[in-house]
Amino acid sequence: MSFSVPQSRNLVTELPGPRSRELLERRRRAVSRGAGTLADIFMDHGSGAILVDVDGNRVIDLGCGIGVTTIGHAHPDVAAAASAQASKLTHALFTVTPYEDYVRVAEKLAEITPGDFEKRSILVNSGAEAVENAVKIARKHTGRRAIASLDHAFHGRTNLTMAMTYRPWPERAGMGPFPGELYSVPSSYPFKDGLSGPDAAARTIDYVVTHIGASELAALFVEPIQGDGGVVIPADGYFEALAEFCAAHGIVFVADEIQAGIARTGAWYSIEHFDVVPDLVTTAKGIAGGFPLAAVTGRAEIMDAVQPGGIGGTFGGNPVSTAAALATFEVIERDGLIAEAQRVERAFTARIGDWADRFPVVGEVRGRGAMWGAELVVPGTRTPNPGALKAVIGHAAANGVIVLDAGSWDSVLRFLPSVVISEELVDDAASVIEEELARQSG
């Protein structure tokens, strides 16, 4: 692969640099403080796994805009496809006058999502909008109103999806009231609960039966690998048991693949790791190489339950975004990026897999593909350590490594790098982070 920016970290000023500090002051005067930032470093351009800030510093990006630029920053094929489309048609609302690329994206989603049954899709703007539409579709199909999501889930920032999101701070605090008939149910979190998959599933199912009623539940939403919840990977057998329960009771089983999908975990969709076929799949983030696009894809009989005009939106499936998505699909297949995600998994396993043994502040390291989390604890305990997480993130950013926070207790260091990241960049970034892990372990 060729990149327009050298794939190495290089700092020419302190971080944030003088130009970033100037822009930060302008930001404070013009932008709501509610739009908080993790690192006050203003970016100018990027390529592959490297971002270049306005002061000329090259930083390693282990966040990808929270999992969006999976195939790398400013991929030239995606940029070319979007540019070509923008020069001939920037908008034509599909529900007024349709266009081919919307159909082509839906056809591709039918091909790559799990399941060999007939499928349909709808394209929207964002992950939250995809989840909202999946709720509407499941309710229309079943005639039921109750919706369940798992503890530690993150499903979006709209009023409905915030109510489906687990932790109150910062997303939900002071934002209510929220819609009713939305329930959070116990999940599988092996580091916290120590339960086997079947035992964790039995606990989830018992909660549904005793607190909601299986016959009242329209849909169960699950993130196969929870991202904002802390890169939580459920125990083996958990999703298999839940899927069987849903099928037996007419409950729509929805895989929210907004963060973990589109080749990030070494498969098109992370639910594939669990040998489960969902009824509906929500897709966003990595689908269009940085352009806004999301989708709901699922069984034809469920998706077609909604009357014409019941779902849609002005910019959903925009021509430029759909062109970018088609280019993204082509790049993933042509360049073998699913295998590259598996390579990244091997690199992370080899480089940081022993952190829990080497640093007392690390309770567990877990991940799949290019999606990893390190759970930080008070040394000698399993108590969450949000102070250590803040220190590690600050140290990393000051030294040119962008990482993410996660977890219901703000105690998980999250990595969502591009699948084209090199082993050398993984090693360099890990070395920077280890400096602060050692201090926090002392």
Buried (B, 14 or more C-beta within 10 A) or exposed (E): BEBEBEBEBEBEBEBBBEBBBBBBEEBEEEEEEEEEEBBEBBBEEBBBBBBBBBBEBBBBBBBBBBBBBBBBBBBBBBBEBBEEBBEEEEEEBBBEEEBEBBBBBBEBBBEBBBBEEEBBBBBBBBBBBBBBBBBBBBBBBBEBBBBBBBBBBBBBBBBBBBBBBBBEEEBBEEEEEBBEBBBBBBBBBBBBBEBBBBBBBBBBBEBBBEEBEBEBBBBBBBBBBBBBBBBBBBBBBBBBBBBBBBEEBBBBBBBBBBBBBBBBBBBBBBBBBBEBBBBBBBBBBBBBBBBBBBBBBBBEEBBBBBEEEEBBBEBBBBBBBBBBBBBBBBBBBEBBBBEBBBBBBEBBEEBBBEBBEEBBBBBBBBBBBBBBBBBBBBBEEEEBBBEBBBBBBEBBBBBBBBBBBBBBBBBBBBBBBBBBBBBEBBEBBBEBBBEBBEBBBE
